Amino acid sequence: MRTPKLPHIRPSEITAERYFRMRRGLLASALGLAGASLIPASGRAAPGAPAATPAAGAAALRYTRNPHFVAVDKPNTYEEITGYNNFYEFGIDKTDPAANAGSLRTRPWSLTIAGEAEVTGRYNLEDILKAHPLEERIYRHRCVEGWSMVIPWVGFPLGDLLKRFRPTSRAKFVEFTTLLDPQQMPGQRRGVLDWPYVEGLRIDEAMNPLALMVVGVYGRELPNQNGAPLRVHLPWKYGFKSGKSIVRIRFSARQPRTTWPAAWPDEYGFYANVNPNVDHPRWSQATERRIGEGLFAPRHPTEMFNGYGEQVASLYQGLDLRRNF
Ligand code: MTE
């Protein structure tokens, strides 16, 4: 496969690090313990998939730790991060992705850049990886279902990749599309969601220094169940905004039609900023259960923007976050 060379980025355009440290409030009172599901109707798969085995032999990555992006919370274990997942392309139970994602082939892999940019085309993953020094960042990860984790990701700023393609002034949004291949992704043979999985951001959100293009966890290549070989993570947003196994990024003038709000517009919005004051119609978002602490541990209070308000609150000045949930 012949792919064009990755466009150059000027050093002055590389994302500036902004110092911050995370606060973590004390444990909150115990509230509801029931686990939520994203899908409204019944029809969840029966539990019983085998427990995840960490991807033995995942290649070690070269990276430096970025001390400016380190949540003070204790990171979850590798087993928790890679064994309790949402990746509906491999089934809807939390252990399905680890059990079934072995069928995904992550090499060769290419990323198509399309839409409102001066440079578009299809690029090899290897070239992208060569061009972006990797760093470790420990991020809080809050799922809309009410659970959370703390994850030492390895990746690089999403904005540094996007700037290479010189988005035009018409580019107001960025759309991320997951691989569509029912052969490799058995969950796509079922109509649980409208495949492929599509997510999107406003372009200023995508350019925020917190937005991370993730390629690894705990210093090793990302296991398939976490969205190998390329997934984003936006730690101030509910986890569903962070699309996995991305094959296409499109700059657009219009807000993209994204998977969850298209399926259930009353339950999931385009913004999906973590917000303890705006409940999901079927459960409270005021607190969260930290994976690994056990079902009966007290829940933690959820923080506005998942604790990242200092970095991102200015993006939403003047926006009604109750309407734009
Ligand atoms: N991306 C794709 N393609 N398919 C999915 O089902 N689930 C989302 C998000 N990205 C999902 C996805 C949801 S709901 C969450 S909470 C996170 O991935 C989970 O990421 P993790 O399994 O790495 O914790």
Residues whose N, C-alpha, C, O or C-beta is under 5 A from the ligand:
A	BS01	MTE	I81 Y84 N85 N86 F87 Y88 E89 C143 T178 Y197 Q225 N226 G239 F240 S242 G243 K244
